[in-house]
């Protein structure tokens, strides 16, 4: 009963933005426009080898074709690749560790 009560309390408090930001994860950008984001890899404890394995799984042939690699809140990794540019809406909720230092491209 205590566990159910705690879960209900957290679910109710998530409606407040400040609490939601504290307990909810955001997807994290690991790679952008063919470049690995070292800070994000370190923060997420994902290795370059893990990302490269996902790139091979997604049939990526060249790194410069990779538009974005996103670590989702479920732990899955999404690879967005191709010759065209990416629609910004696809990355709206994705955290970019480069934003804090003003290096977002």
BAPA-948020 format. One record per residue (C-alpha): residue in three letters; x, y, z. Coordinates in Angstrom, 1 decimal, m for minus. Layout:
<atoms>
ATOM:code:u:v:w
ATOM:ala:X:Y:Z
...
</atoms>
This chain:
<atoms>
ATOM:code:u:v:w
ATOM:unk:0.0:0.0:0.0
ATOM:unk:2.9:2.4:0.8
ATOM:unk:4.5:1.7:m2.6
ATOM:unk:1.2:2.4:m4.4
ATOM:unk:0.8:5.6:m2.3
ATOM:unk:4.3:6.8:m3.2
ATOM:unk:3.7:6.1:m6.9
ATOM:unk:0.4:8.0:m6.8
ATOM:unk:2.0:11.0:m5.1
ATOM:unk:4.9:11.1:m7.6
ATOM:unk:2.4:10.8:m10.5
ATOM:unk:0.4:13.7:m9.1
ATOM:unk:3.4:15.9:m8.4
ATOM:unk:4.8:15.4:m12.0
ATOM:unk:2.1:17.8:m13.2
ATOM:unk:4.2:20.6:m11.7
ATOM:unk:6.9:21.5:m14.1
ATOM:unk:9.7:21.9:m11.5
ATOM:unk:9.0:18.5:m10.0
ATOM:unk:8.5:16.9:m13.4
ATOM:unk:11.9:18.2:m14.5
ATOM:unk:13.5:16.7:m11.4
ATOM:unk:12.0:13.1:m11.8
ATOM:unk:11.6:12.8:m15.6
ATOM:unk:14.4:11.9:m18.0
ATOM:unk:14.8:13.6:m21.4
ATOM:unk:16.1:11.9:m24.5
ATOM:unk:19.8:12.9:m24.9
ATOM:unk:21.6:13.7:m28.1
ATOM:unk:24.7:11.6:m28.5
ATOM:unk:25.8:12.5:m32.0
ATOM:unk:24.9:15.3:m34.3
ATOM:unk:25.8:15.8:m38.0
ATOM:unk:28.4:13.0:m38.0
ATOM:unk:30.1:14.2:m34.8
ATOM:unk:30.1:12.4:m31.5
ATOM:unk:29.2:14.6:m28.5
ATOM:unk:31.8:13.6:m25.9
ATOM:unk:30.0:15.3:m22.9
ATOM:unk:26.8:13.4:m23.7
ATOM:unk:28.6:10.1:m24.0
ATOM:unk:30.3:10.6:m20.7
ATOM:unk:27.1:11.8:m19.0
ATOM:unk:25.1:8.8:m20.2
ATOM:unk:27.9:6.3:m19.8
ATOM:unk:27.4:5.1:m23.4
ATOM:unk:30.6:4.3:m25.3
ATOM:unk:31.5:5.2:m28.8
ATOM:unk:31.5:1.4:m29.5
ATOM:unk:27.9:1.2:m28.4
ATOM:unk:26.9:4.0:m30.7
ATOM:unk:28.9:2.5:m33.6
ATOM:unk:27.2:m0.8:m33.1
ATOM:unk:23.8:1.0:m33.4
ATOM:unk:25.0:2.8:m36.5
ATOM:unk:25.8:m0.5:m38.1
ATOM:unk:22.5:m1.9:m37.0
ATOM:unk:20.8:1.1:m38.7
ATOM:unk:22.7:0.4:m42.0
ATOM:unk:24.7:3.6:m41.8
ATOM:unk:27.5:3.6:m44.3
ATOM:unk:29.2:6.9:m43.6
ATOM:unk:29.4:8.9:m40.4
ATOM:unk:28.7:12.2:m42.2
ATOM:unk:25.3:10.9:m43.2
ATOM:unk:24.3:10.6:m39.5
ATOM:unk:22.0:13.5:m38.6
ATOM:unk:21.4:12.6:m35.0
ATOM:unk:21.8:9.7:m32.5
ATOM:unk:19.4:9.9:m29.6
ATOM:unk:19.5:8.0:m26.3
ATOM:unk:15.8:7.6:m25.5
ATOM:unk:14.4:7.5:m21.9
ATOM:unk:13.8:3.8:m22.3
ATOM:unk:17.5:3.2:m22.9
ATOM:unk:17.1:2.5:m26.6
ATOM:unk:19.2:4.4:m29.2
ATOM:unk:17.6:5.9:m32.3
ATOM:unk:19.7:6.7:m35.3
ATOM:unk:18.5:9.4:m37.8
ATOM:unk:20.5:9.4:m41.0
ATOM:unk:20.3:10.3:m44.6
ATOM:unk:21.3:13.0:m47.1
ATOM:unk:18.7:15.6:m46.2
ATOM:unk:18.4:17.8:m43.2
ATOM:unk:16.5:16.8:m40.1
ATOM:unk:13.2:18.4:m39.2
ATOM:unk:13.8:20.2:m35.9
ATOM:unk:10.5:19.0:m34.5
ATOM:unk:12.0:15.5:m34.3
ATOM:unk:14.5:16.9:m31.7
ATOM:unk:12.2:19.2:m29.8
ATOM:unk:12.3:17.3:m26.5
ATOM:unk:15.9:16.1:m26.8
ATOM:unk:18.5:17.4:m24.3
ATOM:unk:21.7:18.7:m26.0
ATOM:unk:24.7:19.0:m23.6
ATOM:unk:26.2:21.6:m26.0
ATOM:unk:23.4:24.1:m25.2
ATOM:unk:24.9:25.0:m21.9
ATOM:unk:28.1:26.1:m23.5
ATOM:unk:26.5:27.7:m26.5
ATOM:unk:27.9:25.3:m29.0
ATOM:unk:24.7:24.0:m30.5
ATOM:unk:24.8:24.0:m34.3
</atoms>
